[in-house]
Amino acid sequence: MTLMIQPVILCGGAGTRLWPESRGDRAKQFLSLTGGQSLFRQTVQRTPAGPDFLPPVILCGDAHVAAVREQMDGREAALLVEPMPRNTAAAIALAVAQADANTLLLVMPSDHVIADIPAFHAAIAKGVRLAQHDWLVTFGIAPSRPETGFGYIADGAPLGAADEDGGFAVDRFIEKPPLADAEAMLAAGGYSWNAGIFLFRAARMRDAMLTHCRAIFEAADRAVAAGMRDGDALYADAIQFEAAPSDSIDYAVMEKDDRVAVVPVSMGWSDLGSWHMIHALGDQDADGNAVAGDVFLHDSHGNLVRAGGKRVSLVGMENVAVIVDGDDILVMPLARSQDVRAAAKARE
Amino acid sequence: MTLMIQPVILCGGAGTRLWPESRGDRAKQFLSLTGGQSLFRQTVQRTPAGPDFLPPVILCGDAHVAAVREQMDGREAALLVEPMPRNTAAAIALAVAQADANTLLLVMPSDHVIADIPAFHAAIAKGVRLAQHDWLVTFGIAPSRPETGFGYIADGAPLGAADEDGGFAVDRFIEKPPLADAEAMLAAGGYSWNAGIFLFRAARMRDAMLTHCRAIFEAADRAVAAGMRDGDALYADAIQFEAAPSDSIDYAVMEKDDRVAVVPVSMGWSDLGSWHMIHALGDQDADGNAVAGDVFLHDSHGNLVRAGGKRVSLVGMENVAVIVDGDDILVMPLARSQDVRAAAKARE
């Protein structure tokens, strides 16, 4: 059979951890957060292309169709529009339902950074060999710190030929760990971060979903069948899709299946999941300040300032985020970045 | 002779220590900083009136004529317009030059807070008796803390009848002291803060100026003579006034004259000279936050937030000022309030 790989870009996230810039129809993935192009554009550009690759499927909500079309910059793509958010299992089920049985689906979030694209592509090549043998493949990020904000994957038996680094059967998935556990896993080795990048044969995932989360797959399958096509976009049927239980692909399938593989990869990955991370990965001046826009700093160090078209002046400030977006101004210590949701919730 | 007292309200200050709200044609004195009326309106309203008092003379710059007219709220006043700022000695010289010789001039800044107005008026009554005997009278604020941001006045010999609290001859003026000196003066007693409120007979000040700073008085006198009247306003002549050396009334006259009196007064005075002071005197919630406008606070304490029509959200912040005005956003620790000029200078 001819090998065909279908990239699937998950674009449904709201990204409230980066409020106020990320919200409503301007979700995190469409923003320029690290000085260059938006995360979505970066994702599209690093998506493998070539004779084995179909144009990508973009899974997104109705509110983001315009942003997706604009940021595809004329590239060929198929839009698969979710009538409402139903988490990653149902989103991926939509992609599975419309795919040819033997197509390999390469599922990727649209809001991450990957610095080493050759390493990413090499990992995909390894994953393809496993997916062709009906493994559900996940890509594991080699951890660089005892991060407590991610789930972890424990390597099991090595796969592939004895002389190659061909990935591992997954021993188990570990939920966001306490710090002590994260430190122990980092020290022990054999663990990686779950980055939400997956590769699998469509029919294999269909079967897995019918086994592990039948209601999700059937709702998505019906939503595609009853969907409305509009040019390059397929709008999944709202009544059918609404019936899909909301669950993550990890809970609904990956943690339940017994033929899941992990391909560990070191590729300069970040989920840019907080303003703290944006600061850490941003271009910092000699005083550790990362700024965007019209910012005046006096005796200030280690700050993230995004002026959003306004004029921001800091005097004597240390290690805070000042994020301006429209009429919203957020001020918080960078170390409190996880608590931004309190403000986002109150304001949105 | 009939006693006539002419209030003179000095309105020429720029108030850059309260940038960004105070700037350009919206100087500090015209802002509502403590929740109620502007400092200028408060000054006008507490200015004594009655058969002995003439309508006030308002000394202001060209940029502030409109604000003064608006905030006089229809009260009678004479505007004396400075073509350019030349500090307090030249401003007061303008008022002296246009006054009748025997009128007492009561000179007051327009950007201070006085909580106890009866105490203020009682002090004026004491001062009147001294000014009638050709003392240059200054009102000294009983110090409540070892403030290093003000000049001090040392009491000399007591004046007035033995059985009354009639003020003191000034022993000497002390420039903004180091903390140790401020603490020593507070502990010793007999010192007060120089608040820039003065009372004197016009001819007495004219003579003092001709002795101590002749160039300033002569330039101001010519500027009044060549000035242009427009309704209630006298626009001092620019070419003449420009020749006046720029000096404070303290340096130019008070510190040099040998017949200067101080009337100590405790009247809930504040110069609201910094955002720190605005916070200290503002209405604070149970967490010590003083806010104006649309402000969301999460786990934040001791902050001053003025939203300026925008929406400000603080998460986990302590003891900072966030001041929004138009497109300008200032963020600094309240303890660094004196350094706001760095930002004001860079931005204006």
Interface residues (C-beta under 8 A of the other chain):
Chain A: P20 F296 H298 D299 A307 G309 K310 R311 V312 S313 L314 V315 G316 M317 V320 V322 V324 D327 D328 I329 L330 V331 M332 P333 A335 R336 D339 V340 A342 A343 A346 R347
Chain B: P20 F296 H298 D299 A307 G309 K310 R311 V312 S313 L314 V315 G316 M317 V320 V322 V324 D327 D328 I329 L330 V331 M332 P333 A335 R336 D339 V340 A342 A343 A346 R347
